[in-house]
Amino acid sequence: MNYRHAFHAGNFADLVKHAALIELLSRLTQAKAPLTVIDTHAGAGRYDLGGPEAQRSGEAAAGVARLMAATDAPAPLQALRRAVAAAEKAWSGPAYPGSPWLTAERLRPRDRLVACELRPEEHGALARLLRGRANVETRCTDGFAAAAQALPARGPALALIDPPFERADDYRRTAAAARAALVRNAGAVLMIWLPLKDLETFDAFLRSLEDAARRTPLLIAETRIRPLSDPMRMNGCVLAFANPPAGFEAPLQAACDWVAETLGQGGSARILTPG
């Protein structure tokens, strides 16, 4: 397993994913009951944008650097801008915060985060980053299994399922994890990220997700930064939500539109409600 997010941190897909995550957390933490969040593939939580990986790929320069310089970003991306600026101030340098850090910063003392990372080196960095937070637990474990095991059987919950999709069975395991999570807690909110390379792969996954989430409201956000003409490239990304909160569609559409139109080449975005 060779995937290292340090090469991709702060790219266009991270902007879509993390703007949506921040907006989602702002809504879910308005409820009085405590919220449990499961991050299945948490990574290291902090990525050095001045490091050799980020410099070599150039993805952060084409992504978060352009967001930080923009004056026309919609509200969800403005919230991400503020989060990145706060992280850089806290860490005294150019760095990009991953989903576990963004989540931990937004939880209330009564809420809980379980952040899973299978790679020991990445998990060690994550554990050091989040050390001292009483309501945060890090686990060096298979996040697919934790998606259901760590969820409460009832009550407010969010499962972020964000694998690297470097293995052929990651799509199958993602759909299976979604099914298990909803069996465990039918009211849980699921947020699933996946790359968009070609429509055949995406459509097959969507059919699997619809089967896994029967009778559960779904919302699909598709962001293309280029036409789907080369299935070997990541031409965009998709966010799939189960049990999305009311009113979530409009800010999600705004974030996806901006990324597609500003950072893409002939890009486009759309929101789907299957079923």
C-alpha positions in Angstrom: 0.0 0.0 0.0 1.9 3.0 -1.3 -0.6 5.8 -1.1 0.7 8.9 0.8 -1.6 11.8 1.1 1.3 14.2 1.6 1.5 14.3 -2.2 -2.1 15.3 -2.5 -2.9 17.4 0.6 -4.7 20.6 -0.2 -5.7 19.6 -3.8 -9.1 20.4 -5.3 -10.6 17.2 -3.9 -9.5 18.1 -0.4 -11.1 21.5 -0.8 -14.5 19.9 -1.8 -14.3 17.3 1.0 -13.2 19.6 3.8 -15.5 22.5 3.0 -18.4 20.0 3.0 -17.1 18.4 6.3 -16.9 21.8 8.1 -20.4 22.8 6.9 -21.7 19.4 8.0 -20.2 19.6 11.4 -21.5 23.1 11.9 -25.0 21.7 11.5 -24.6 18.4 13.4 -23.2 20.1 16.5 -26.2 22.4 16.8 -28.2 19.5 18.4 -28.2 19.2 22.2 -27.3 15.5 22.2 -23.6 14.5 21.9 -22.2 13.7 18.5 -20.0 10.7 17.7 -17.7 11.0 14.7 -15.9 8.1 13.1 -13.1 8.9 10.6 -12.2 5.6 8.9 -9.0 6.7 7.1 -7.8 9.6 9.1 -4.2 9.8 7.8 -1.6 11.9 9.7 -3.9 14.9 10.2 -1.2 17.5 9.3 0.6 17.9 6.0 3.7 20.1 5.4 3.0 22.1 2.2 6.6 23.1 2.2 7.8 19.5 2.1 9.2 17.7 -0.9 6.0 15.7 -1.5 3.8 18.7 -1.8 6.4 20.6 -3.8 6.9 17.7 -6.2 3.2 17.2 -7.0 2.2 20.8 -7.2 -1.4 19.9 -6.2 -1.5 22.2 -3.2 -0.3 25.1 -5.3 -3.2 24.4 -7.7 -5.7 23.9 -4.9 -5.5 25.4 -1.5 -3.0 28.1 -2.5 -5.5 29.5 -5.0 -8.3 29.3 -2.5 -6.2 31.3 0.1 -5.7 34.0 -2.6 -9.3 34.1 -3.8 -11.7 36.8 -3.0 -14.9 35.3 -4.5 -15.1 31.9 -2.7 -18.6 31.0 -1.3 -19.2 30.7 2.4 -18.3 27.0 2.9 -14.9 27.5 1.3 -14.4 30.7 3.2 -14.9 28.7 6.4 -12.2 26.3 5.1 -9.9 29.2 4.4 -10.2 30.3 8.0 -9.5 26.8 9.3 -6.4 26.5 7.1 -5.2 30.0 8.3 -5.8 28.9 12.0 -3.8 25.7 11.4 -0.9 27.5 9.8 -0.8 29.9 12.8 -1.0 27.1 15.3 1.8 25.2 13.5 3.9 28.2 12.6 4.2 27.3 8.9 2.6 26.3 5.6 0.6 23.2 6.4 -2.7 21.7 5.5 -5.0 20.2 8.1 -6.6 16.8 7.5 -10.1 15.8 8.4 -9.3 14.5 12.0 -7.8 17.9 13.0 -10.6 19.8 11.3 -13.2 17.6 13.1 -11.5 17.8 16.5 -11.3 21.6 16.4 -15.1 21.7 15.9 -16.4 19.2 18.4 -17.8 20.3 21.7 -16.5 18.7 25.0 -19.4 16.3 25.1 -18.8 15.1 21.5 -16.4 12.3 20.6 -14.1 11.5 17.7 -12.7 8.1 16.8 -9.9 8.5 14.2 -8.7 5.3 12.5 -5.5 4.9 10.5 -4.0 1.6 9.5 -0.5 2.6 8.7 1.6 2.7 11.9 3.8 5.7 10.8 0.8 7.8 9.9 -1.1 6.7 13.0 1.8 7.7 15.2 1.8 11.2 13.7 -1.9 11.4 14.1 -1.7 10.3 17.8 0.9 12.9 18.5 -1.1 15.7 16.7 -4.3 15.0 18.7 -2.7 14.1 22.0 -4.3 15.7 25.0 -7.8 15.9 23.6 -10.0 14.1 26.1 -12.8 13.4 23.6 -10.5 12.1 20.8 -9.4 8.5 20.4 -7.0 7.4 17.7 -6.8 3.7 16.6 -4.2 2.0 14.5 -6.8 -0.3 12.9 -8.8 -1.1 9.7 -11.2 1.8 9.4 -13.7 -0.2 7.2 -14.5 -2.4 10.2 -14.5 0.5 12.6 -17.2 2.3 10.6 -19.8 0.3 12.3 -18.1 -1.1 15.3 -17.3 2.3 16.8 -20.7 3.9 16.0 -23.2 4.1 18.8 -26.3 2.1 18.2 -28.5 5.2 18.4 -28.1 8.9 18.7 -26.3 11.5 16.5 -23.4 10.1 14.6 -21.3 10.8 11.6 -19.1 8.3 9.7 -16.5 9.8 7.3 -15.5 7.0 4.9 -12.5 8.2 2.9 -10.2 5.4 1.7 -7.4 6.0 -0.7 -9.0 3.8 -3.4 -5.6 2.2 -4.3 -6.9 -1.3 -4.0 -9.4 -2.9 -6.4 -11.8 -3.9 -3.6 -11.9 -0.4 -1.9 -15.2 0.4 -3.7 -16.7 -2.9 -2.6 -15.5 -2.4 1.0 -16.7 1.2 1.1 -20.3 0.1 0.1 -20.1 -2.7 2.7 -18.9 -0.3 5.4 -21.8 2.0 4.6 -24.3 -0.9 4.8 -22.9 -2.0 8.2 -22.9 1.5 9.6 -26.6 2.0 8.7 -27.5 -1.4 10.1 -25.8 -0.4 13.3 -27.4 3.1 13.4 -30.1 3.8 10.8 -30.0 7.5 11.6 -26.3 8.0 11.3 -25.0 10.5 8.7 -22.5 9.0 6.3 -20.1 11.1 4.2 -18.2 9.1 1.6 -15.5 10.5 -0.7 -14.4 8.8 -3.9 -12.4 9.8 -6.9 -14.1 10.3 -10.2 -12.2 8.8 -13.1 -14.9 7.3 -15.4 -18.7 7.0 -15.3 -18.7 3.2 -15.4 -16.9 2.9 -12.1 -18.9 5.7 -10.5 -22.2 4.3 -11.7 -21.3 0.8 -10.4 -20.5 2.2 -7.0 -23.6 4.3 -6.9 -25.7 1.2 -7.6 -23.9 -0.6 -4.7 -24.5 2.3 -2.4 -28.2 2.6 -3.2 -28.5 -1.1 -2.5 -26.6 -0.7 0.8 -28.7 2.3 1.9 -32.2 1.2 1.1 -34.9 3.5 2.4 -32.2 5.9 3.4 -32.1 9.5 1.9 -29.0 9.9 -0.3 -27.3 13.1 -1.7 -24.6 12.9 -4.3 -22.2 15.8 -5.1 -20.2 15.4 -8.2 -17.3 17.8 -9.0 -15.5 17.4 -12.4 -12.4 19.5 -13.0 -12.0 18.2 -16.6 -14.0 15.9 -19.0 -14.0 12.2 -18.2 -11.8 11.4 -21.3 -8.9 9.7 -19.5 -10.0 7.0 -17.0 -6.4 6.7 -15.7 -6.6 10.3 -14.3 -8.6 11.6 -11.3 -10.9 13.9 -13.3 -13.0 14.9 -10.4 -14.4 13.6 -7.1 -17.7 12.6 -5.6 -19.1 13.1 -2.2 -22.0 10.7 -1.2 -24.1 11.4 1.9 -26.6 9.3 3.6 -29.1 11.0 5.9 -27.9 14.5 5.0 -29.3 17.4 7.1 -32.0 19.6 5.8 -30.7 22.6 3.9 -27.3 21.1 3.2 -27.7 20.9 -0.6 -27.3 24.6 -1.4 -24.0 25.3 0.4 -22.6 22.0 -1.0 -23.6 23.0 -4.5 -21.9 26.4 -4.1 -18.6 24.8 -2.9 -18.6 22.3 -5.8 -19.4 24.9 -8.4 -16.6 27.2 -7.3 -14.0 24.4 -7.3 -15.1 23.1 -10.7 -15.3 26.5 -12.4 -12.3 28.2 -10.7 -9.8 25.3 -10.4 -11.0 23.1 -13.3 -10.5 23.1 -17.1 -14.0 22.8 -18.6 -15.2 21.7 -15.2 -18.7 21.3 -13.9 -20.6 20.2 -10.8 -24.0 18.7 -10.0 -26.0 17.5 -7.1 -28.0 14.3 -7.4 -30.7 12.8 -5.2 -31.0 9.1 -6.2 -34.3 7.4 -5.9 
